[in-house]
Amino acid sequence: MLKSTTVPAVEDRQQTHTVCQDTPWTKTRKLLSNFHRFKKSVRKTLVFHYALVDQIKNRYRETRGERQKHTFSRLLSGRIIQRYRLQKMTKEELGFSTRRWAKGDTAADIFNHSRKKRCHVKRCKLMQKTDSFYTRDDVSRATAGKKETVTRHKSKMQKQLLLDTLYNMYLKFCSEFPMCQISHSMFYRLFG
């Protein structure tokens, strides 16, 4: 009267395997096992392979622009090539270098040529905010002497003395600028 719950799970797994297409290894194994019976299909498959490789190699050599070459290499260096460890053979057969090898690109990323976003813009804004914070009157005061100046990057500025500890200044900065995510060490580094 007890029913087994593992049988449907096994049936589900078998159904998913039948839906998938044959892998490249399986196709090759089937082709080689029936070599004597289907010589024409084996010959046609090999001719197709070599013609395709030659065509891709010629088109890759003919392209002049870096973007087109990059697109070629992204298109031809995918996960299937990596899974079957054919990177070296692909590079040798098709003629593109290792530095063009794409890592983890999706199909949508192959034809999109977007530049990388610069993160130093955020850092520059953060530096400007901390500089303006440090030079405020409620945070620091100028020294009394007229000749007590420091020249940095060809600009002469009068020396400033902090009115409180760096830690208290850090807490004050974080409370006034909650959107600026900055650590203690970065805040102290920008003080100099």
C-alpha positions as CSV (number, residue, x, y, z in Angstrom):
1,M,0.0,0.0,0.0
2,L,3.0,2.3,0.3
3,K,3.6,4.4,-2.7
4,S,7.1,5.3,-3.8
5,T,7.7,9.0,-4.2
6,T,11.0,8.6,-6.1
7,V,9.6,7.2,-9.3
8,P,8.0,10.4,-10.6
9,A,11.3,12.3,-9.9
10,V,13.2,9.7,-12.0
11,E,10.6,10.0,-14.8
12,D,10.9,13.8,-14.7
13,R,14.7,13.6,-15.1
14,Q,14.4,11.2,-18.0
15,Q,12.0,13.6,-19.7
16,T,14.4,16.5,-19.4
17,H,17.2,14.4,-21.0
18,T,15.1,13.5,-24.0
19,V,14.2,17.1,-24.7
20,C,17.9,18.2,-24.8
21,Q,19.8,18.0,-28.1
22,D,22.8,15.7,-28.4
23,T,26.1,17.2,-27.2
24,P,29.0,17.6,-29.6
25,W,30.7,14.6,-28.0
26,T,27.6,12.4,-28.6
27,K,27.3,13.6,-32.2
28,T,31.0,12.8,-32.8
29,R,30.7,9.4,-31.2
30,K,27.6,8.5,-33.3
31,L,29.3,9.7,-36.4
32,L,32.4,7.6,-35.8
33,S,30.6,4.5,-34.7
34,N,28.7,4.4,-37.9
35,F,31.6,5.4,-40.1
36,H,31.6,2.4,-42.4
37,R,27.9,2.6,-43.1
38,F,27.6,6.4,-43.5
39,K,30.9,7.5,-45.2
40,K,29.1,10.1,-47.2
41,S,27.7,11.9,-44.2
42,V,31.0,11.7,-42.4
43,R,32.8,13.2,-45.5
44,K,30.2,15.9,-45.8
45,T,30.4,16.8,-42.1
46,L,34.2,17.1,-42.3
47,V,34.1,19.1,-45.5
48,F,31.5,21.4,-43.9
49,H,33.8,21.8,-40.8
50,Y,36.9,22.7,-42.8
51,A,34.9,25.0,-45.2
52,L,33.4,26.8,-42.2
53,V,36.8,27.2,-40.5
54,D,38.4,28.5,-43.7
55,Q,35.6,31.0,-44.3
56,I,35.7,32.3,-40.7
57,K,39.5,32.6,-40.9
58,N,39.3,34.5,-44.2
59,R,36.6,36.9,-43.0
60,Y,38.5,37.5,-39.8
61,R,41.7,38.4,-41.7
62,E,39.7,40.7,-44.1
63,T,38.3,42.8,-41.2
64,R,40.2,46.0,-40.6
65,G,38.4,47.5,-37.6
66,E,39.1,46.5,-34.0
67,R,35.4,46.4,-33.2
68,Q,34.7,43.8,-35.9
69,K,37.6,41.7,-34.9
70,H,36.5,41.9,-31.3
71,T,32.9,40.9,-32.3
72,F,34.3,37.9,-34.3
73,S,36.4,36.7,-31.3
74,R,33.4,37.1,-28.9
75,L,31.2,35.2,-31.2
76,L,33.6,32.3,-31.6
77,S,34.8,32.0,-28.0
78,G,31.8,30.8,-26.0
79,R,31.1,28.4,-23.2
80,I,30.8,25.4,-25.5
81,I,34.3,25.9,-26.8
82,Q,35.5,26.2,-23.2
83,R,33.5,23.3,-21.9
84,Y,35.1,20.9,-24.5
85,R,38.6,22.5,-24.0
86,L,39.0,23.7,-27.6
87,Q,40.3,27.2,-26.9
88,K,43.8,26.5,-28.1
89,M,42.6,24.8,-31.2
90,T,40.1,27.6,-31.9
91,K,42.9,30.2,-31.6
92,E,45.2,28.2,-33.8
93,E,42.6,27.5,-36.5
94,L,40.9,30.8,-36.6
95,G,43.9,33.1,-35.9
96,F,42.8,35.4,-33.1
97,S,45.0,36.0,-30.1
98,T,44.4,35.2,-26.4
99,R,43.8,38.7,-25.4
100,R,40.7,38.8,-27.5
101,W,39.2,35.8,-25.8
102,A,35.9,36.7,-24.2
103,K,35.0,35.5,-20.8
104,G,31.4,35.0,-19.7
105,D,29.8,37.1,-22.4
106,T,26.1,36.6,-22.9
107,A,24.4,36.6,-26.3
108,A,23.2,40.2,-25.8
109,D,26.8,41.4,-25.0
110,I,28.3,40.1,-28.2
111,F,27.1,43.0,-30.5
112,N,26.9,45.7,-27.9
113,H,30.0,47.8,-27.8
114,S,29.6,49.9,-24.7
115,R,32.5,51.6,-22.9
116,K,33.4,50.8,-19.4
117,K,32.1,53.3,-16.9
118,R,34.7,55.3,-15.1
119,C,34.7,55.0,-11.4
120,H,37.2,57.7,-10.8
121,V,34.5,60.3,-11.4
122,K,32.9,59.3,-8.1
123,R,36.2,59.4,-6.4
124,C,36.9,62.9,-7.7
125,K,33.5,64.1,-6.5
126,L,34.2,62.6,-3.1
127,M,37.7,64.3,-3.0
128,Q,36.1,67.6,-3.8
129,K,33.5,67.2,-1.0
130,T,36.1,66.2,1.6
131,D,38.4,69.1,0.5
132,S,35.6,71.6,0.9
133,F,34.6,70.0,4.2
134,Y,38.2,70.2,5.6
135,T,38.5,73.9,4.6
136,R,35.3,75.1,6.2
137,D,35.5,77.4,9.2
138,D,33.7,75.2,11.6
139,V,36.1,72.3,10.9
140,S,39.5,74.0,10.7
141,R,41.0,77.4,11.1
142,A,43.9,79.1,9.3
143,T,47.2,79.6,11.1
144,A,48.1,83.1,12.3
145,G,51.3,83.6,10.3
146,K,51.2,85.1,6.8
147,K,54.2,83.0,5.7
148,E,52.9,79.7,7.0
149,T,51.9,78.3,3.6
150,V,52.1,75.0,1.8
151,T,52.6,74.8,-2.0
152,R,51.0,71.7,-3.5
153,H,50.4,71.1,-7.2
154,K,51.5,74.7,-8.0
155,S,48.9,76.2,-5.7
156,K,49.9,78.1,-2.5
157,M,47.5,77.6,0.5
158,Q,47.7,78.7,4.1
159,K,48.1,75.9,6.7
160,Q,44.9,74.8,8.4
161,L,44.6,73.4,11.9
162,L,41.7,71.0,12.8
163,L,39.4,72.1,15.6
164,D,38.5,68.6,16.6
165,T,39.9,65.0,16.3
166,L,39.8,63.2,12.9
167,Y,37.4,60.6,14.2
168,N,34.9,63.3,15.3
169,M,35.3,65.0,11.9
170,Y,34.6,61.7,10.2
171,L,31.4,61.3,12.2
172,K,30.4,64.9,11.4
173,F,31.1,64.3,7.7
174,C,29.0,61.1,7.6
175,S,26.1,62.8,9.3
176,E,26.2,65.8,6.9
177,F,26.7,63.6,3.8
178,P,24.9,60.4,4.3
179,M,24.9,59.5,0.6
180,C,28.7,59.5,0.5
181,Q,29.9,56.0,1.5
182,I,33.5,56.5,2.8
183,S,35.6,54.5,5.2
184,H,37.7,55.8,8.1
185,S,40.9,55.1,6.2
186,M,39.8,56.8,3.0
187,F,38.6,59.8,4.9
188,Y,42.0,60.0,6.8
189,R,43.9,59.6,3.6
190,L,42.1,62.5,1.9
191,F,43.0,64.7,4.8
192,G,46.7,65.0,3.9
